[in-house]
């Protein structure tokens, strides 16, 4: 849950953008911006955004793999290990 300190109005954002940017760099906690008393947006650092995007991409790959597994596609872990062992032996 966000801390009360990180819930700011849009007028605060307009007048303190540089300070918000510095705070994001220092502590990384996102800011929740309100407009007319309603939640309007979340501001986070580029690093947080990139980490979140990487996590989403990894979860999509895992979901796709699970979908293919349920469809009977792919190979078992034992078959995969056997293929890896055979490939290693061919290289040696």
HELIX and SHEET records of a PDB file:
HELIX    1   1 UNK A    4  UNK A    6  5                                   3    
HELIX    2   2 UNK A   10  UNK A   15  1                                   6    
HELIX    3   3 UNK A   17  UNK A   27  1                                  11    
HELIX    4   4 UNK A   46  UNK A   70  1                                  25    
HELIX    5   5 UNK A   77  UNK A   91  1                                  15    
SHEET    1   A 3 UNK A   7  UNK A   9  0                                        
SHEET    2   A 3 UNK A  31  UNK A  35  1                                        
SHEET    3   A 3 UNK A  38  UNK A  43 -1                                        
END                                                                             
